[in-house]
Amino acid sequence: SIYPNPVKEKVLVKILSSEIYKIQLMDLNGKVIFNSDLLNQTEINLSHLSKGVYFIRISNNNNFSVKKIIKY
């Protein structure tokens, strides 16, 4: 889950898995802004970014998911 969305400053990303995932925050051009490992949950600070649409990609060896977030 990704909360809150739309987001003003910080977004919390949670997964229901005991596996380690990779998490990436990307802009509309696909440029990676944030890159980290994800185990259970992580918080991403977006306060330094411009307002707009961004994507969060969560992946492991077998699966991936991309979610759109809106920064206001």
Protein Blocks (a to p, Z undefined) as FASTA:
>chain_A
ZZddddfkbccdddddfbdcddddddfkopafbdcddehiacddfklpccdddddddddf
kbccddddddZZ
